[in-house]
Amino acid sequence: GLKTINPGVYCNNNLTINGGSKVKFNPGTYVFKGTDISILGGAEVTGVDVTIFLYSGAQLNIAANAVFTLSAPMTGTYAGVAIYSEAANPVVIKLNGGSSQSIQGFIYNPKGIVEFSGNSATASDRCIRIVADTITMTGTSALKADCSAELGGRDIKTVKQIRLVN
């Protein structure tokens, strides 16, 4: 059956969503402190109007063949932010091969890595913007490039450079 998770603060407890499980994140803000979030192959996770904060070593790993659908709120304090990792929490956010992601919003991991591997792709109708020290895309990973109509008109302003490495 479908399980629901409510907004709140989750500390030092690992969250593993096993294959065959269906989990819904209710709208709101989720703060994970020292918590590893693992979504295993065959699991289905959805969340609309959700912001996930990763603090104190918290990490997110979406395994192959998992379905992960997340959209950030379009209004309010965290409008446009889907996943946020504090600068003092340089983690790897893994979106692994064969997983089907539909993430709309910013992934903010300024000192860490966002890793797309294998055949991971975000849905072509969704907008995702990534702020990270390193973005790694291997295999046939893909993202939507034009986000002009989404995310509440929010732009990323930066003085950093982007370098593509083959």
Secondary structure, DSSP 8 states (H G I E B T S, - for coil): -EEEE-SEEEES--EEE-TT-EEEE-SEEEEEES-EEEE-TT-EEEEESEEEEEETT-EEEE-TT-EEEEE--SSSTTTTEEEEE-TT---EEEE-TT-EEEEEEEEEEEEEEEEE-TT-EE-TTS-EEEEEEEEEE-TT-B-----TTSGGG------S------
